[in-house]
């Protein structure tokens, strides 16, 4: 159990937690936006497409590579507050790798080509 406490106290814990919190918030907001009185498959498709575009164009990835965390404000604050820390490059690489995995996961679960074909 002490190893868990050590992990919670590590310098990397807060930025990882901030990143995950923001990713889950974005995914939750996407999910909530699918629910509602006037929602239909076309509107859901558009919202999903925009979300995936942010991932597939890797807009978030490109910004994060340049240390622009405008899409992740909590993470950006932590990175700014610890700018000279040695953990930043490795943790940021983990975020980029996770964004790529997330995109692959979205592509396998929500095949946009199939959705586009079904609209025609």
C-alpha positions as CSV (number, residue, x, y, z in Angstrom):
1,X,0.0,0.0,0.0
2,X,2.9,2.4,0.6
3,X,3.7,2.3,-3.1
4,X,0.2,3.7,-3.8
5,X,0.9,6.6,-1.4
6,X,4.2,7.2,-3.1
7,X,2.5,7.4,-6.5
8,X,0.0,9.9,-5.2
9,X,2.8,12.0,-3.8
10,X,4.9,11.9,-7.0
11,X,5.4,15.0,-9.1
12,X,3.8,13.4,-12.1
13,X,0.5,12.6,-10.3
14,X,-1.1,16.0,-10.5
15,X,-0.5,16.7,-14.2
16,X,-1.7,13.2,-15.1
17,X,-4.8,13.6,-12.9
18,X,-5.5,17.1,-14.5
19,X,-5.1,15.7,-18.0
20,X,-7.4,12.7,-17.3
21,X,-10.0,14.9,-15.6
22,X,-10.1,17.2,-18.6
23,X,-10.3,14.3,-21.1
24,X,-13.1,12.7,-19.2
25,X,-14.9,16.0,-18.8
26,X,-14.8,16.5,-22.6
27,X,-16.0,13.0,-23.3
28,X,-18.8,13.3,-20.7
29,X,-19.8,16.7,-22.3
30,X,-19.9,14.9,-25.7
31,X,-22.1,12.2,-24.2
32,X,-24.4,14.6,-22.5
33,X,-24.7,16.6,-25.7
34,X,-26.1,13.5,-27.4
35,X,-29.0,13.5,-25.0
36,X,-31.9,15.9,-25.3
37,X,-35.3,16.5,-26.8
38,X,-34.3,17.7,-30.2
39,X,-31.3,15.4,-30.8
40,X,-31.3,13.1,-33.8
41,X,-28.7,10.9,-35.5
42,X,-27.6,13.7,-37.8
43,X,-26.9,16.1,-34.9
44,X,-25.1,13.4,-33.0
45,X,-23.0,12.6,-36.1
46,X,-22.0,16.2,-36.4
47,X,-21.0,16.5,-32.8
48,X,-19.0,13.2,-32.9
49,X,-17.4,14.3,-36.2
50,X,-16.2,17.6,-34.6
51,X,-14.8,15.8,-31.6
52,X,-13.0,13.3,-33.7
53,X,-11.6,16.1,-35.9
54,X,-10.0,17.6,-32.9
55,X,-8.4,14.3,-32.3
56,X,-7.7,13.1,-35.9
57,X,-6.3,16.4,-37.0
58,X,-4.4,16.1,-33.8
59,X,-5.2,19.7,-33.0
60,X,-4.8,18.9,-29.3
61,X,-1.6,16.9,-30.0
62,X,0.0,19.6,-32.1
63,X,-0.8,22.2,-29.4
64,X,0.5,20.0,-26.6
65,X,3.7,19.3,-28.6
66,X,4.3,23.1,-28.6
67,X,3.4,23.2,-24.9
68,X,0.2,25.0,-25.7
69,X,-2.3,23.6,-23.2
70,X,-5.2,25.9,-24.2
71,X,-7.4,22.8,-24.6
72,X,-6.3,21.6,-21.2
73,X,-6.4,24.6,-18.8
74,X,-5.8,22.7,-15.5
75,X,-2.9,20.9,-17.0
76,X,-1.5,24.1,-18.5
77,X,-1.6,25.7,-15.1
78,X,0.3,22.8,-13.5
79,X,2.9,22.8,-16.3
80,X,3.3,26.6,-16.1
81,X,3.8,26.4,-12.3
82,X,6.4,23.7,-12.7
83,X,8.1,24.8,-15.9
84,X,11.6,23.9,-14.8
85,X,10.6,20.4,-13.7
86,X,12.3,17.4,-15.3
87,X,9.1,15.3,-15.5
88,X,7.4,17.6,-18.1
89,X,8.7,16.0,-21.3
90,X,8.0,12.4,-20.3
91,X,4.5,13.2,-19.0
92,X,3.7,15.2,-22.1
93,X,4.8,12.3,-24.3
94,X,2.3,10.1,-22.3
95,X,-0.5,12.6,-23.0
96,X,0.3,12.6,-26.7
97,X,0.4,8.8,-26.8
98,X,-2.9,8.6,-25.0
99,X,-4.6,11.1,-27.4
100,X,-3.4,8.8,-30.3
101,X,-4.9,5.7,-28.6
102,X,-8.1,7.6,-27.9
103,X,-8.4,8.5,-31.6
104,X,-7.8,4.9,-32.6
105,X,-10.4,3.8,-30.1
106,X,-13.0,6.3,-31.5
107,X,-12.2,5.2,-35.0
108,X,-12.9,1.6,-34.1
109,X,-16.1,2.3,-32.2
110,X,-17.5,5.0,-34.4
111,X,-16.8,4.3,-38.0
112,X,-17.5,7.7,-39.7
113,X,-17.5,6.1,-43.2
114,X,-20.3,3.7,-42.2
115,X,-22.2,6.6,-40.7
116,X,-21.7,8.7,-43.8
117,X,-22.8,5.8,-46.0
118,X,-26.0,5.3,-43.9
119,X,-26.9,9.0,-44.3
120,X,-27.0,8.6,-48.1
